[in-house]
Amino acid sequence: MRTLTLLLVLLPTIIFGNNEKRISSTIKEVTVYLSGARIQRTAITDLVPGVNEIIFYDLSNKIDENSIQISGLKNASILSINYGINYLEKKKNSEELDSLENQLELLLLQKNKLENVLSGLNHEMKVLENNQRIGSDQTDLSLDKVKQISTYYRKRSVAIQNETYVINQKKNKLQDDISKIINQIDKLSDHTQEERGEIKIKIDVPSVTNLELKLNYNVTDAGWFPLYDIKSKSTDAPLKITYKANVYQKTGTDWNKTKVILSTGDPTTNNIKPDLTTRYLNFGYGSYKRRGGINRYSSTYNPNIKTVSGIVTDHKGLPLPGVNVIEKGTSNGTSTDFDGRYTINIQQGKQLTFSYVGFATEKIKIGSSIININLEEDDHALEEVVITGYSSSSGYRKASHNKPKRKKESYNLTVDSKQEGITTTRFVIKKEYTIKSNTDITTLEIDNFDMDATYSYYVAPELNENVFLTAKLGDWEQFDLLEGEANIYFEGSYAGKTNIDPHATKDSLMISLGTDPNIIVKRKPLKKFKRKSFYGNNRVIDLGYSIHLKNNKQNSIHLILEDRIPISQNKEIKVDNIKTNDADFDTKTGIMKWKLTIKSKAQLEKQFSYELKYPKNKRVNL
């Protein structure tokens, strides 16, 4: 009977088997997108006939379950794929992290010992003080005995205080070392290591089979963003542009000696085609508001950015004071000043939100330390956020070069091949890289090239009396540039930062290379044009300005000078007697433009004036 019972218990196991198997896998290839990454793992396993359950363990806890794919099955069939979290398994620390934690443990032990010694000294000091009070109540002590006791108390008190001071100094030094190690541990440690992902796959095979499986899936909290170095030796030379990719990942799993592919794609983009239906009109209250459209172009998130500054303007280009700038997901925020300028320190957020009464709220990814934005009125909101960039303008000096042909066998020293697809570009990196799951950034130089540039100087002294050197780039589309921040180096020196915005619809790309202090521009009002008078019910003001320019450089320069005459939006405000002298004047915009050639050490002066007339009981902001 006992034998029969045992057979009944074991029969299901004998018939169906229990072929659950945990297999280790290795990351062989990572395709890093602008947001997210695709991981390819490989594993070799032996399977027995029937249903086998294999478990890929020690995986990231940030896997998109819908993206899991497996290949290399031969004649096997997939019955099910399940992804879950194993809360009992933890990620193993790196050797460096283990070493730091061991050092931290030793330092904390030393600090604890010092605190124990200090506690003992404090107790001894209290005992001395108590005994001293008790001794003072003894009236039968001789004078010599009192002197001896006093001397002992004094010497021992001084010794205790000196020893306490030395120990406190050691303790402070230990605390400094502990703080440094803790900061380094925070930098290297991965806060997702408390839980690990697992993928369970049920496979049915007809016979004993050896499979080399390839597991592919997408993960979040990884990506790359572009960074450019723009170098120019002189205004006679082409621009040398270095195209870099900054790769980051905090997926909870280190990518050790892995083949890396960089893709300009973004799996998080909404790929659903919009369906435009009929728009019906009817009587009602309020104005029609269009739904916020999806940004066709958006900046790439840059986790390195710690401070963002910029200017917020309206659709006319006028600065907006008091705009709320909030780091999304936090209470961290600021507001723009009278000139529409703002600066905000970034904590952990990925987006900035710009809001202002009467204007549509906009959200921009933190992709650059300089973010300028135009807000649109709420009842006429545009379907696309417009980020202020550098528009095209005419120039004079052009530096050319002969473009070298790329060798087919290798794209450059870092990139093995550049693969251009229908909608994305892939850069296949030559050597294998180790990219840890922490806050560090891995920088890869993926391209470098020379670009023809037309150089010119530009100044708008009403807004800024600094003279900017600009470079207009043509035929830039062939390089597949992304929107990003650029470091500028001119004549061997660092000149600051700028933004590259290749999303403009213009044929040329304008880049500002910084200011030139050797060109002096001063804009001053003409004294004779400050006359005010009254004609009937109107106030009349004569306004005029003089612009002085001086070239302190050793060579002649070509410069574009722009200023403006105000345009009236009210029939009661009249702008007459406009004198722009030799400027090109656009009567619709009020913009005056001078194209000047200034010789070395030479000076020029330009003047303009106009008459303003408006009702004397009203006020115009000049």
Secondary structure, 3 states (H helix, E strand, C coil): CHHHHHHHHHHHHHHHCCCEEEECCEEEEEEECCCCEEEEEEEEEEECCEEEEEEEEEECCCEEEEEEEEECCCCCEEEEEEEEEECCCCCCCCHHHHHHHHHHHHHHHHHHHHHHHHHHHHHHHHHHHHHHHHHHCCCCCCHHHHHHHHHHHHHHHHHHHHHHHHHHHHHHHHHHHHHHHHHHHHHHCCCCCCCEEEEEEEEEECCCEEEEEEEEEEECCEEEEEEEEEEECCCCCCEEEEEEEEEEECCCCCEEEEEEEEECCCCCCCCCCCCCCCCCCCCCCCCCCCCCCCCCCCCCCCCCCCEEEEEEECCCCCECCCCEEEECCCCCEEECCCCCEEEEECCCCCEEEEEECCEEEEEEECCCCECCEECCEHHHCCCCCEECCCCCCCCCEEECCCCCCCCCCCCCCCEEEEEECCCCEEEEECCCEEECCEEEEEEEEEEEEEECEEEEEEEECCCEEEEEEEEEEECCHHHCCCCEEEEEEECCEEEEEEEECCCCCCCEEEEEEEECCCEEEEEEECHHHCCEEEECCEEEEEEEEEEEEEECCCCCEEEEEEEECCCCCCCCCEEEEEECCCCEECCCCCEEEEEEEECCCCEEEEEEEEEEEEECCCCCCC
